[in-house]
Amino acid sequence: MSAMQADKVLDCSGLLCPMPVIKTSKAIQEIAVGQVLKMIATDPGAPADMEAWAKQTGHELLASEQENGKFVFYIRRTR
Amino acid sequence: MAEERRRRLALIASKGTLDWAYPPFILASTAAALGWEVQVFFTFYGLLLLRPDYNPAVSPLGNPAMPMKMPFGPNGFQEINWPIPVALQALPGFQAMATTLMKMTFKNKNVPSIEELRQMCIDLGVKLIGCQMTMDVFGFTKEDFIPEVEVGGAATFLQFAADADVSLFI
């Protein structure tokens, strides 16, 4: 539904806690400040976890949505 | 933001079975991924989590809340919670079987193994501290554990925990 542009895509489909959070933390370091990471997950805990992750790390959660039964997150690296 | 003090997580890991091995490593790796400073103090049976050849088991005995399910077969079969009498759970080999089944379930569900989680913690900079007193009591030396382990006592843990934002005994 969103036409948001991502500079990097991380697919965490099939992974459970804590892997999506850990992989996202690694992947965000691999893009430049200001760039956007798209993360895809199937873990039902992911929306709450990603919101908490963004609050803790200070990175900006631009969008948290559902697409074809999967959770999709757009995150901007802020620092 | 850069000058902000890092949050701290202080954990005590006191149990050595497969089921209880997960919480400290999951919390420690997640907190470290969030940028927190993390120390885990391993004491009593928790010390075994730091062995290079750690081979955890789980016992259904005295654990009535443990679901007894099969990790294979059709969905309907996997959903059956088998009513296994306690006397049967005490038989030789039952614990090994229950451990194998739980490990299989974790693998099927894509949950990383304890060794993988432990390595992740190390890579993320989590400090792993072995309890010196327990080592003495159980007859271990520092060489019996993975090389990343540091040794300390209660004062070491308390000093770190005094300034921790979250402290848990597991």
gemmi code that builds the backbone of each chain (N, CA, C; Angstrom):
import gemmi

chains = {
    "A": [
        ("MET", (0.820, -1.199, 0.000), (0.000, 0.000, 0.000), (0.855, 1.251, 0.000)),
        ("SER", (2.030, 1.173, 0.619), (2.863, 2.369, 0.619), (3.893, 2.279, -0.503)),
        ("ALA", (4.254, 3.402, -1.031), (5.239, 3.432, -2.108), (6.554, 3.957, -1.567)),
        ("MET", (6.812, 3.651, -0.303), (8.005, 4.161, 0.343), (9.249, 3.536, -0.277)),
        ("GLN", (10.273, 4.325, -0.405), (11.526, 3.851, -0.986), (12.443, 3.334, 0.119)),
        ("ALA", (13.062, 2.198, -0.143), (14.002, 1.656, 0.829), (15.378, 1.522, 0.192)),
        ("ASP", (16.411, 1.774, 0.992), (17.774, 1.643, 0.493), (18.309, 0.236, 0.714)),
        ("LYS", (17.647, -0.490, 1.616), (18.081, -1.853, 1.916), (16.868, -2.630, 2.406)),
        ("VAL", (16.813, -3.907, 2.065), (15.688, -4.748, 2.499), (16.227, -5.897, 3.339)),
        ("LEU", (15.595, -6.112, 4.490), (15.975, -7.220, 5.368), (14.754, -8.106, 5.571)),
        ("ASP", (14.868, -9.373, 5.172), (13.735, -10.285, 5.297), (13.925, -11.197, 6.516)),
        ("CYS", (13.106, -10.998, 7.526), (13.171, -11.817, 8.742), (11.987, -12.789, 8.802)),
        ("SER", (11.412, -13.116, 7.674), (10.267, -14.023, 7.649), (10.641, -15.366, 8.268)),
        ("GLY", (9.764, -15.874, 9.112), (9.996, -17.179, 9.721), (10.834, -17.122, 10.981)),
        ("LEU", (11.440, -15.980, 11.263), (12.290, -15.882, 12.458), (11.478, -15.417, 13.657)),
        ("LEU", (11.843, -15.947, 14.823), (11.159, -15.570, 16.063), (12.073, -14.707, 16.920)),
        ("CYS", (11.489, -14.123, 17.966), (12.215, -13.332, 18.945), (13.413, -14.124, 19.442)),
        ("PRO", (14.613, -13.574, 19.571), (14.957, -12.159, 19.407), (15.551, -11.824, 18.042)),
        ("MET", (15.476, -12.749, 17.075), (16.238, -12.566, 15.837), (15.870, -11.324, 15.005)),
        ("PRO", (14.571, -11.008, 14.804), (14.287, -9.819, 13.998), (14.919, -8.541, 14.576)),
        ("VAL", (14.860, -8.390, 15.890), (15.432, -7.199, 16.522), (16.953, -7.173, 16.354)),
        ("ILE", (17.584, -8.319, 16.549), (19.042, -8.373, 16.460), (19.499, -8.134, 15.024)),
        ("LYS", (18.819, -8.752, 14.072), (19.197, -8.573, 12.666), (18.934, -7.138, 12.206)),
        ("THR", (17.852, -6.532, 12.699), (17.564, -5.143, 12.329), (18.648, -4.208, 12.874)),
        ("SER", (19.070, -4.459, 14.117), (20.112, -3.624, 14.720), (21.393, -3.686, 13.897)),
        ("LYS", (21.705, -4.877, 13.381), (22.911, -5.037, 12.558), (22.726, -4.322, 11.225)),
        ("ALA", (21.558, -4.536, 10.602), (21.324, -4.017, 9.250), (21.296, -2.488, 9.226)),
        ("ILE", (20.814, -1.879, 10.304), (20.699, -0.420, 10.321), (22.096, 0.214, 10.305)),
        ("GLN", (23.076, -0.519, 10.828), (24.454, -0.012, 10.833), (25.074, -0.099, 9.431)),
        ("GLU", (24.417, -0.855, 8.539), (24.987, -1.071, 7.205), (24.457, -0.060, 6.182)),
        ("ILE", (23.547, 0.833, 6.614), (23.120, 1.900, 5.718), (23.609, 3.236, 6.292)),
        ("ALA", (23.565, 4.274, 5.475), (24.059, 5.577, 5.928), (22.967, 6.295, 6.723)),
        ("VAL", (23.382, 7.243, 7.552), (22.414, 8.061, 8.296), (21.502, 8.767, 7.293)),
        ("GLY", (20.192, 8.687, 7.542), (19.233, 9.301, 6.629), (18.620, 8.305, 5.659)),
        ("GLN", (19.306, 7.168, 5.447), (18.762, 6.146, 4.546), (17.690, 5.314, 5.241)),
        ("VAL", (16.936, 4.559, 4.424), (15.780, 3.822, 4.953), (15.956, 2.318, 4.787)),
        ("LEU", (15.672, 1.595, 5.864), (15.711, 0.128, 5.856), (14.282, -0.394, 5.851)),
        ("LYS", (14.029, -1.357, 4.945), (12.728, -2.022, 4.944), (12.934, -3.394, 5.582)),
        ("MET", (12.158, -3.686, 6.627), (12.278, -4.983, 7.294), (10.948, -5.720, 7.181)),
        ("ILE", (11.038, -7.002, 6.820), (9.839, -7.828, 6.682), (9.903, -8.933, 7.733)),
        ("ALA", (8.788, -9.150, 8.451), (8.776, -10.176, 9.490), (7.423, -10.889, 9.515)),
        ("THR", (7.431, -12.102, 10.090), (6.171, -12.834, 10.260), (5.858, -13.057, 11.740)),
        ("ASP", (6.820, -12.764, 12.612), (6.636, -12.928, 14.049), (5.548, -11.964, 14.540)),
        ("PRO", (4.447, -12.486, 15.104), (3.360, -11.605, 15.554), (3.804, -10.604, 16.628)),
        ("GLY", (4.939, -10.861, 17.269), (5.434, -9.922, 18.275), (6.203, -8.766, 17.660)),
        ("ALA", (6.466, -8.841, 16.357), (7.344, -7.854, 15.708), (6.828, -6.410, 15.777)),
        ("PRO", (5.528, -6.133, 15.525), (5.107, -4.723, 15.573), (5.397, -4.054, 16.922)),
        ("ALA", (5.079, -4.734, 18.019), (5.353, -4.161, 19.344), (6.856, -4.062, 19.573)),
        ("ASP", (7.589, -5.112, 19.167), (9.039, -5.111, 19.387), (9.737, -4.021, 18.582)),
        ("MET", (9.297, -3.802, 17.352), (9.969, -2.798, 16.525), (9.695, -1.384, 17.032)),
        ("GLU", (8.492, -1.183, 17.578), (8.181, 0.122, 18.154), (9.089, 0.389, 19.362)),
        ("ALA", (9.233, -0.636, 20.204), (10.107, -0.510, 21.377), (11.555, -0.325, 20.947)),
        ("TRP", (11.954, -1.061, 19.917), (13.327, -0.974, 19.409), (13.628, 0.456, 18.947)),
        ("ALA", (12.668, 1.039, 18.204), (12.876, 2.396, 17.685), (12.990, 3.401, 18.830)),
        ("LYS", (12.142, 3.244, 19.850), (12.198, 4.152, 21.000), (13.538, 4.048, 21.714)),
        ("GLN", (14.038, 2.809, 21.834), (15.285, 2.586, 22.562), (16.505, 3.049, 21.790)),
        ("THR", (16.492, 2.827, 20.474), (17.690, 3.127, 19.688), (17.665, 4.541, 19.122)),
        ("GLY", (16.479, 5.171, 19.071), (16.384, 6.516, 18.536), (16.206, 6.568, 17.023)),
        ("HIS", (16.223, 5.410, 16.362), (15.968, 5.408, 14.912), (14.477, 5.613, 14.684)),
        ("GLU", (14.147, 6.138, 13.487), (12.778, 6.561, 13.250), (11.975, 5.482, 12.520)),
        ("LEU", (10.921, 5.007, 13.174), (10.028, 4.029, 12.554), (9.031, 4.809, 11.702)),
        ("LEU", (9.260, 4.819, 10.397), (8.447, 5.645, 9.493), (7.084, 5.020, 9.260)),
        ("ALA", (7.064, 3.686, 9.150), (5.795, 3.008, 8.895), (5.860, 1.586, 9.402)),
        ("SER", (4.725, 1.116, 9.919), (4.591, -0.257, 10.377), (3.275, -0.750, 9.799)),
        ("GLU", (3.347, -1.630, 8.811), (2.113, -2.033, 8.134), (2.071, -3.531, 7.856)),
        ("GLN", (0.921, -3.981, 7.358), (0.755, -5.395, 7.026), (0.559, -5.543, 5.531)),
        ("GLU", (1.284, -6.513, 4.954), (1.247, -6.712, 3.512), (1.231, -8.210, 3.256)),
        ("ASN", (0.227, -8.717, 2.607), (0.123, -10.148, 2.280), (0.397, -11.038, 3.496)),
        ("GLY", (-0.175, -10.696, 4.623), (-0.001, -11.516, 5.817), (1.352, -11.370, 6.482)),
        ("LYS", (2.171, -10.427, 6.015), (3.473, -10.205, 6.651), (3.515, -8.793, 7.228)),
        ("PHE", (4.404, -8.600, 8.185), (4.585, -7.273, 8.763), (5.733, -6.580, 8.036)),
        ("VAL", (5.520, -5.335, 7.672), (6.543, -4.590, 6.947), (6.833, -3.289, 7.704)),
        ("PHE", (8.117, -3.046, 7.905), (8.535, -1.852, 8.646), (9.496, -1.030, 7.793)),
        ("TYR", (9.349, 0.287, 7.860), (10.300, 1.199, 7.215), (10.959, 2.009, 8.322)),
        ("ILE", (12.269, 1.928, 8.361), (13.004, 2.575, 9.449), (14.091, 3.482, 8.876)),
        ("ARG", (14.138, 4.730, 9.351), (15.204, 5.634, 8.919), (16.303, 5.669, 9.968)),
        ("ARG", (17.538, 5.479, 9.493), (18.669, 5.583, 10.420), (18.882, 7.051, 10.756)),
        ("THR", (18.923, 7.369, 12.054), (19.011, 8.771, 12.456), (20.383, 9.161, 13.001)),
        ("ARG", (21.227, 8.182, 13.289), (22.524, 8.538, 13.859), (23.525, 7.436, 13.619)),
    ],
    "B": [
        ("MET", (22.294, 13.294, 22.067), (21.993, 11.859, 22.021), (23.270, 11.047, 22.238)),
        ("ALA", (24.357, 11.488, 21.573), (25.597, 10.724, 21.658), (26.157, 10.744, 23.079)),
        ("GLU", (25.854, 11.854, 23.793), (26.395, 12.001, 25.139), (25.551, 11.244, 26.173)),
        ("GLU", (24.386, 10.787, 25.730), (23.458, 10.130, 26.640), (24.079, 8.863, 27.255)),
        ("ARG", (23.790, 8.654, 28.521), (24.299, 7.481, 29.208), (23.612, 6.233, 28.649)),
        ("ARG", (24.404, 5.184, 28.416), (23.812, 3.945, 27.890), (23.021, 3.249, 28.976)),
        ("ARG", (21.880, 2.662, 28.591), (21.107, 1.898, 29.555), (21.845, 0.621, 29.912)),
        ("ARG", (21.513, 0.070, 31.091), (22.227, -1.101, 31.574), (21.278, -2.212, 31.959)),
        ("LEU", (21.645, -3.437, 31.597), (20.902, -4.621, 32.014), (21.842, -5.510, 32.815)),
        ("ALA", (21.411, -5.869, 34.021), (22.195, -6.765, 34.874), (21.383, -8.028, 35.132)),
        ("LEU", (21.935, -9.180, 34.724), (21.206, -10.440, 34.896), (21.999, -11.402, 35.753)),
        ("ILE", (21.261, -12.206, 36.542), (21.868, -13.359, 37.195), (21.236, -14.585, 36.568)),
        ("ALA", (22.052, -15.476, 36.019), (21.552, -16.721, 35.429), (21.923, -17.854, 36.381)),
        ("SER", (20.906, -18.482, 36.991), (21.198, -19.452, 38.046), (20.760, -20.877, 37.699)),
        ("LYS", (20.214, -21.067, 36.489), (19.716, -22.405, 36.159), (20.357, -22.931, 34.886)),
        ("GLY", (20.546, -24.241, 34.838), (21.313, -24.829, 33.735), (20.532, -25.716, 32.792)),
        ("THR", (19.196, -25.737, 32.909), (18.436, -26.598, 32.009), (18.090, -25.850, 30.715)),
        ("LEU", (17.731, -26.632, 29.706), (17.470, -26.062, 28.378), (16.412, -24.955, 28.410)),
        ("ASP", (15.313, -25.210, 29.135), (14.236, -24.216, 29.167), (14.673, -22.917, 29.841)),
        ("TRP", (15.477, -23.043, 30.892), (15.910, -21.849, 31.629), (17.164, -21.206, 31.039)),
        ("ALA", (17.744, -21.836, 30.046), (18.938, -21.258, 29.415), (18.543, -20.142, 28.450)),
        ("TYR", (17.337, -20.233, 27.908), (16.919, -19.246, 26.910), (16.725, -17.823, 27.445)),
        ("PRO", (15.958, -17.650, 28.541), (15.664, -16.255, 28.951), (16.882, -15.346, 29.124)),
        ("PRO", (17.947, -15.786, 29.839), (19.056, -14.833, 29.986), (19.724, -14.475, 28.663)),
        ("PHE", (19.911, -15.473, 27.781), (20.604, -15.182, 26.522), (19.729, -14.357, 25.580)),
        ("ILE", (18.414, -14.585, 25.597), (17.523, -13.800, 24.734), (17.482, -12.345, 25.210)),
        ("LEU", (17.328, -12.144, 26.519), (17.285, -10.779, 27.049), (18.618, -10.069, 26.857)),
        ("ALA", (19.712, -10.782, 27.104), (21.032, -10.153, 26.994), (21.326, -9.749, 25.555)),
        ("SER", (21.050, -10.643, 24.594), (21.363, -10.317, 23.197), (20.465, -9.183, 22.701)),
        ("THR", (19.193, -9.201, 23.101), (18.281, -8.141, 22.654), (18.699, -6.795, 23.232)),
        ("ALA", (18.987, -6.759, 24.521), (19.404, -5.497, 25.143), (20.673, -4.971, 24.491)),
        ("ALA", (21.616, -5.858, 24.220), (22.860, -5.420, 23.576), (22.573, -4.875, 22.183)),
        ("ALA", (21.615, -5.500, 21.481), (21.253, -5.017, 20.143), (20.602, -3.636, 20.223)),
        ("LEU", (19.962, -3.341, 21.347), (19.358, -2.022, 21.543), (20.396, -0.979, 21.947)),
        ("GLY", (21.615, -1.421, 22.101), (22.676, -0.496, 22.470), (22.929, -0.415, 23.965)),
        ("TRP", (22.305, -1.323, 24.722), (22.494, -1.312, 26.166), (23.829, -1.965, 26.536)),
        ("GLU", (24.295, -1.616, 27.721), (25.467, -2.262, 28.296), (24.957, -3.453, 29.115)),
        ("VAL", (25.490, -4.656, 28.881), (24.908, -5.845, 29.507), (25.963, -6.695, 30.203)),
        ("GLN", (25.650, -7.094, 31.438), (26.473, -8.082, 32.134), (25.571, -9.200, 32.633)),
        ("VAL", (26.022, -10.442, 32.431), (25.298, -11.584, 32.976), (26.219, -12.311, 33.942)),
        ("PHE", (25.707, -12.495, 35.146), (26.468, -13.167, 36.196), (25.942, -14.597, 36.303)),
        ("PHE", (26.780, -15.579, 36.027), (26.359, -16.990, 36.005), (26.747, -17.662, 37.309)),
        ("THR", (25.737, -18.129, 38.031), (26.008, -18.725, 39.324), (25.304, -20.070, 39.463)),
        ("PHE", (25.768, -20.894, 40.371), (25.237, -22.252, 40.548), (25.067, -22.972, 39.207)),
        ("TYR", (23.901, -23.522, 38.931), (23.764, -24.355, 37.718), (23.843, -23.519, 36.458)),
        ("GLY", (23.643, -22.210, 36.596), (23.768, -21.309, 35.447), (25.182, -21.309, 34.888)),
        ("LEU", (26.142, -21.616, 35.743), (27.538, -21.664, 35.323), (27.738, -22.634, 34.157)),
        ("LEU", (26.945, -23.692, 34.130), (27.073, -24.713, 33.082), (26.775, -24.143, 31.690)),
        ("LEU", (26.048, -23.029, 31.641), (25.728, -22.405, 30.352), (26.982, -21.865, 29.678)),
        ("LEU", (28.068, -21.788, 30.429), (29.302, -21.230, 29.883), (30.312, -22.303, 29.495)),
        ("ARG", (29.908, -23.575, 29.612), (30.806, -24.662, 29.223), (30.893, -24.706, 27.693)),
        ("PRO", (32.091, -25.031, 27.154), (32.203, -25.118, 25.692), (31.332, -26.253, 25.139)),
        ("ASP", (31.164, -27.305, 25.924), (30.410, -28.470, 25.455), (29.039, -28.534, 26.134)),
        ("TYR", (28.466, -27.366, 26.407), (27.174, -27.301, 27.090), (26.121, -28.110, 26.331)),
        ("ASN", (25.567, -29.100, 27.014), (24.580, -29.956, 26.374), (23.364, -30.038, 27.276)),
        ("PRO", (22.483, -29.038, 27.169), (21.413, -28.903, 28.149), (20.321, -29.948, 27.988)),
        ("ALA", (19.687, -30.262, 29.096), (18.532, -31.150, 29.079), (17.367, -30.423, 29.727)),
        ("VAL", (16.179, -30.970, 29.540), (15.016, -30.421, 30.203), (14.267, -31.586, 30.810)),
        ("SER", (13.790, -31.405, 32.038), (13.079, -32.493, 32.687), (11.605, -32.169, 32.858)),
        ("PRO", (10.728, -33.073, 32.402), (9.305, -32.870, 32.613), (8.899, -33.190, 34.050)),
        ("LEU", (9.770, -33.880, 34.785), (9.463, -34.292, 36.167), (9.305, -33.067, 37.058)),
        ("GLY", (8.217, -33.025, 37.789), (7.988, -31.891, 38.692), (7.717, -30.614, 37.925)),
        ("ASN", (7.324, -30.740, 36.677), (7.080, -29.569, 35.830), (5.740, -29.766, 35.127)),
        ("PRO", (4.643, -29.706, 35.888), (3.337, -30.053, 35.324), (2.849, -29.091, 34.245)),
        ("ALA", (3.464, -27.914, 34.144), (3.011, -26.962, 33.127), (3.637, -27.223, 31.765)),
        ("MET", (4.601, -28.140, 31.711), (5.303, -28.366, 30.444), (4.398, -29.090, 29.442)),
        ("PRO", (4.129, -28.464, 28.290), (3.290, -29.143, 27.299), (4.026, -30.357, 26.736)),
        ("MET", (3.329, -31.469, 26.595), (3.954, -32.670, 26.042), (3.403, -32.874, 24.645)),
        ("LYS", (4.096, -32.267, 23.683), (3.620, -32.324, 22.300), (4.683, -32.905, 21.392)),
        ("MET", (4.251, -33.402, 20.255), (5.171, -33.990, 19.292), (5.551, -32.944, 18.235)),
        ("PRO", (6.850, -32.862, 17.915), (7.285, -31.864, 16.940), (7.186, -32.335, 15.496)),
        ("PHE", (6.548, -33.476, 15.240), (6.456, -33.972, 13.863), (5.060, -34.531, 13.625)),
        ("GLY", (4.778, -34.913, 12.389), (3.472, -35.468, 12.042), (2.504, -34.395, 11.601)),
        ("PRO", (1.286, -34.817, 11.239), (0.280, -33.842, 10.787), (-0.073, -32.842, 11.893)),
        ("ASN", (-0.594, -31.668, 11.498), (-0.882, -30.604, 12.462), (-1.729, -31.060, 13.638)),
        ("GLY", (-2.798, -31.817, 13.343), (-3.690, -32.288, 14.400), (-2.949, -33.115, 15.432)),
        ("PHE", (-2.023, -33.952, 14.950), (-1.210, -34.798, 15.822), (-0.274, -33.955, 16.679)),
        ("GLN", (0.312, -32.925, 16.061), (1.251, -32.051, 16.787), (0.557, -31.243, 17.873)),
        ("GLU", (-0.754, -31.038, 17.707), (-1.460, -30.207, 18.677), (-1.916, -30.974, 19.909)),
        ("ILE", (-1.811, -32.314, 19.848), (-2.238, -33.110, 21.007), (-1.289, -32.880, 22.176)),
        ("ASN", (-1.845, -32.574, 23.345), (-1.041, -32.445, 24.552), (-1.138, -33.772, 25.300)),
        ("TRP", (-0.102, -34.612, 25.187), (-0.157, -35.977, 25.698), (-0.195, -36.020, 27.215)),
        ("PRO", (-1.192, -36.719, 27.762), (-1.290, -36.815, 29.225), (-0.374, -37.930, 29.736)),
        ("ILE", (0.864, -37.599, 30.012), (1.830, -38.637, 30.412), (1.935, -38.700, 31.929)),
        ("PRO", (1.681, -39.889, 32.511), (1.730, -40.023, 33.971), (3.122, -39.709, 34.519)),
        ("VAL", (3.157, -39.102, 35.685), (4.428, -38.717, 36.301), (5.337, -39.931, 36.494)),
        ("ALA", (4.754, -41.071, 36.863), (5.566, -42.274, 37.099), (6.330, -42.658, 35.832)),
        ("LEU", (5.723, -42.438, 34.678), (6.359, -42.759, 33.402), (7.496, -41.776, 33.110)),
        ("GLN", (7.291, -40.512, 33.543), (8.297, -39.482, 33.297), (9.581, -39.745, 34.074)),
        ("ALA", (9.465, -40.574, 35.122), (10.634, -40.859, 35.947), (11.462, -42.007, 35.375)),
        ("LEU", (10.982, -42.666, 34.337), (11.697, -43.812, 33.770), (12.992, -43.374, 33.090)),
        ("PRO", (14.007, -44.244, 33.120), (15.268, -43.909, 32.449), (15.015, -43.638, 30.966)),
        ("GLY", (15.638, -42.602, 30.446), (15.500, -42.296, 29.023), (14.403, -41.299, 28.724)),
        ("PHE", (13.473, -41.118, 29.667), (12.366, -40.211, 29.371), (12.845, -38.771, 29.245)),
        ("GLN", (13.757, -38.399, 30.144), (14.265, -37.021, 30.106), (15.012, -36.747, 28.800)),
        ("ALA", (15.811, -37.739, 28.371), (16.555, -37.578, 27.119), (15.588, -37.415, 25.953)),
        ("MET", (14.505, -38.186, 25.994), (13.525, -38.102, 24.911), (12.845, -36.726, 24.926)),
        ("ALA", (12.440, -36.287, 26.114), (11.774, -34.981, 26.223), (12.704, -33.866, 25.738)),
        ("THR", (13.997, -33.990, 26.060), (14.976, -32.988, 25.630), (15.097, -32.971, 24.109)),
        ("THR", (15.206, -34.165, 23.522), (15.303, -34.264, 22.060), (14.083, -33.633, 21.402)),
        ("LEU", (12.895, -33.929, 21.947), (11.670, -33.404, 21.349), (11.616, -31.880, 21.465)),
        ("MET", (12.057, -31.340, 22.614), (12.009, -29.885, 22.769), (12.994, -29.202, 21.830)),
        ("LYS", (14.193, -29.795, 21.702), (15.185, -29.221, 20.789), (14.668, -29.242, 19.351)),
        ("MET", (13.986, -30.345, 19.015), (13.424, -30.483, 17.674), (12.363, -29.404, 17.423)),
        ("THR", (11.505, -29.190, 18.446), (10.458, -28.172, 18.317), (11.082, -26.793, 18.097)),
        ("PHE", (12.107, -26.461, 18.897), (12.769, -25.159, 18.768), (13.333, -24.981, 17.359)),
        ("LYS", (13.949, -26.075, 16.858), (14.555, -26.012, 15.529), (13.474, -25.810, 14.464)),
        ("ASN", (12.377, -26.569, 14.592), (11.267, -26.436, 13.633), (10.716, -25.022, 13.607)),
        ("LYS", (10.697, -24.386, 14.782), (10.115, -23.044, 14.884), (11.153, -21.970, 14.588)),
        ("ASN", (12.350, -22.395, 14.175), (13.373, -21.433, 13.794), (13.952, -20.646, 14.961)),
        ("VAL", (13.927, -21.230, 16.151), (14.531, -20.581, 17.317), (16.015, -20.960, 17.332)),
        ("PRO", (16.905, -19.991, 17.476), (18.332, -20.331, 17.485), (18.693, -21.220, 18.674)),
        ("SER", (19.773, -21.996, 18.528), (20.223, -22.838, 19.638), (20.877, -21.967, 20.704)),
        ("ILE", (21.059, -22.541, 21.908), (21.709, -21.799, 22.989), (23.126, -21.380, 22.586)),
        ("GLU", (23.842, -22.276, 21.911), (25.207, -21.944, 21.488), (25.202, -20.737, 20.544)),
        ("GLU", (24.229, -20.699, 19.618), (24.141, -19.576, 18.678), (23.826, -18.278, 19.419)),
        ("LEU", (22.871, -18.348, 20.363), (22.500, -17.150, 21.131), (23.675, -16.664, 21.973)),
        ("ARG", (24.408, -17.622, 22.541), (25.549, -17.264, 23.380), (26.610, -16.554, 22.537)),
        ("GLN", (26.876, -17.097, 21.347), (27.858, -16.472, 20.449), (27.401, -15.069, 20.046)),
        ("MET", (26.074, -14.929, 19.812), (25.525, -13.629, 19.457), (25.778, -12.624, 20.574)),
        ("CYS", (25.556, -13.057, 21.812), (25.801, -12.193, 22.973), (27.259, -11.735, 22.985)),
        ("ILE", (28.168, -12.684, 22.746), (29.595, -12.356, 22.752), (29.898, -11.343, 21.654)),
        ("ASP", (29.362, -11.581, 20.458), (29.611, -10.676, 19.329), (29.055, -9.282, 19.592)),
        ("LEU", (27.979, -9.203, 20.380), (27.345, -7.915, 20.657), (27.958, -7.227, 21.883)),
        ("GLY", (28.969, -7.852, 22.475), (29.694, -7.204, 23.560), (29.132, -7.436, 24.955)),
        ("VAL", (28.294, -8.468, 25.114), (27.765, -8.786, 26.447), (28.899, -9.356, 27.296)),
        ("LYS", (29.008, -8.877, 28.526), (30.022, -9.402, 29.434), (29.476, -10.614, 30.173)),
        ("LEU", (30.183, -11.730, 30.115), (29.752, -12.967, 30.777), (30.660, -13.205, 31.970)),
        ("ILE", (30.062, -13.225, 33.156), (30.865, -13.357, 34.368), (30.528, -14.644, 35.097)),
        ("GLY", (31.529, -15.449, 35.337), (31.349, -16.706, 36.064), (31.569, -16.482, 37.543)),
        ("CYS", (30.700, -17.078, 38.348), (30.778, -16.919, 39.800), (31.945, -17.736, 40.360)),
        ("GLN", (32.888, -17.025, 40.958), (34.097, -17.668, 41.471), (33.784, -18.706, 42.547)),
        ("MET", (32.857, -18.343, 43.431), (32.524, -19.262, 44.529), (31.963, -20.571, 43.991)),
        ("THR", (31.024, -20.493, 43.017), (30.446, -21.702, 42.446), (31.516, -22.553, 41.764)),
        ("MET", (32.437, -21.885, 41.077), (33.528, -22.620, 40.421), (34.307, -23.438, 41.440)),
        ("ASP", (34.615, -22.833, 42.565), (35.352, -23.527, 43.621), (34.549, -24.699, 44.155)),
        ("VAL", (33.260, -24.469, 44.428), (32.411, -25.503, 45.010), (32.258, -26.700, 44.071)),
        ("PHE", (32.041, -26.432, 42.781), (31.829, -27.508, 41.815), (33.135, -28.058, 41.237)),
        ("GLY", (34.250, -27.470, 41.637), (35.541, -27.968, 41.180), (35.885, -27.577, 39.749)),
        ("PHE", (35.448, -26.408, 39.318), (35.799, -25.922, 37.979), (36.938, -24.920, 38.075)),
        ("THR", (37.698, -24.788, 36.984), (38.631, -23.669, 36.870), (38.195, -22.858, 35.648)),
        ("LYS", (38.808, -21.691, 35.474), (38.440, -20.802, 34.377), (38.591, -21.509, 33.022)),
        ("GLU", (39.536, -22.460, 32.961), (39.821, -23.162, 31.697), (38.691, -24.120, 31.308)),
        ("ASP", (37.773, -24.407, 32.236), (36.659, -25.299, 31.921), (35.554, -24.577, 31.150)),
        ("PHE", (35.716, -23.272, 30.954), (34.660, -22.486, 30.324), (35.145, -21.835, 29.026)),
        ("ILE", (34.193, -21.302, 28.255), (34.587, -20.623, 27.023), (35.501, -19.444, 27.380)),
        ("PRO", (36.442, -19.115, 26.477), (37.490, -18.134, 26.844), (36.969, -16.723, 27.117)),
        ("GLU", (35.741, -16.401, 26.665), (35.214, -15.052, 26.854), (34.779, -14.796, 28.291)),
        ("VAL", (34.731, -15.843, 29.114), (34.231, -15.703, 30.480), (35.215, -14.942, 31.364)),
        ("GLU", (34.674, -13.988, 32.122), (35.458, -13.330, 33.149), (35.002, -13.874, 34.489)),
        ("VAL", (35.866, -13.811, 35.485), (35.517, -14.388, 36.771), (35.288, -13.270, 37.780)),
        ("GLY", (34.270, -13.449, 38.628), (34.007, -12.433, 39.636), (33.160, -12.980, 40.762)),
        ("GLY", (32.893, -12.132, 41.735), (32.071, -12.519, 42.865), (30.866, -11.617, 43.000)),
        ("ALA", (30.170, -11.744, 44.122), (28.951, -10.974, 44.342), (29.194, -9.470, 44.250)),
        ("ALA", (30.339, -9.024, 44.745), (30.623, -7.586, 44.720), (30.746, -7.082, 43.285)),
        ("THR", (31.316, -7.925, 42.407), (31.451, -7.553, 40.992), (30.085, -7.306, 40.389)),
        ("PHE", (29.155, -8.241, 40.665), (27.809, -8.093, 40.123), (27.118, -6.868, 40.700)),
        ("LEU", (27.198, -6.713, 42.020), (26.486, -5.611, 42.673), (26.975, -4.251, 42.206)),
        ("GLN", (28.269, -4.149, 41.956), (28.811, -2.873, 41.509), (28.191, -2.473, 40.175)),
        ("PHE", (28.064, -3.442, 39.285), (27.450, -3.164, 37.984), (25.948, -2.942, 38.133)),
        ("ALA", (25.307, -3.787, 38.956), (23.853, -3.726, 39.108), (23.397, -2.448, 39.802)),
        ("ALA", (24.283, -1.874, 40.624), (23.908, -0.665, 41.356), (23.481, 0.448, 40.411)),
        ("ASP", (24.081, 0.479, 39.219), (23.737, 1.520, 38.249), (22.938, 0.968, 37.074)),
        ("ALA", (22.325, -0.203, 37.256), (21.572, -0.810, 36.156), (20.143, -0.276, 36.112)),
        ("ASP", (19.594, -0.221, 34.909), (18.199, 0.203, 34.743), (17.264, -0.985, 34.935)),
        ("VAL", (17.741, -2.179, 34.578), (16.956, -3.402, 34.747), (17.859, -4.468, 35.355)),
        ("SER", (17.413, -5.077, 36.443), (18.150, -6.186, 37.061), (17.202, -7.348, 37.276)),
        ("LEU", (17.600, -8.529, 36.835), (16.724, -9.691, 36.984), (17.508, -10.900, 37.462)),
        ("PHE", (16.852, -11.685, 38.289), (17.407, -12.971, 38.746), (16.646, -14.069, 38.014)),
        ("ILE", (17.378, -14.872, 37.226), (16.714, -15.896, 36.425), (17.166, -17.279, 36.872)),
    ],
}
model = gemmi.Model(1)
for chain_id, residues in chains.items():
    chain = gemmi.Chain(chain_id)
    for i, (resn, *xyz) in enumerate(residues, 1):
        res = gemmi.Residue()
        res.name, res.seqid = resn, gemmi.SeqId(i, " ")
        for name, pos in zip(("N", "CA", "C"), xyz):
            atom = gemmi.Atom()
            atom.name, atom.element = name, gemmi.Element(name[0])
            atom.pos, atom.b_iso = gemmi.Position(*pos), 0.0
            res.add_atom(atom)
        chain.add_residue(res)
    model.add_chain(chain)
structure = gemmi.Structure()
structure.add_model(model)
structure.setup_entities()
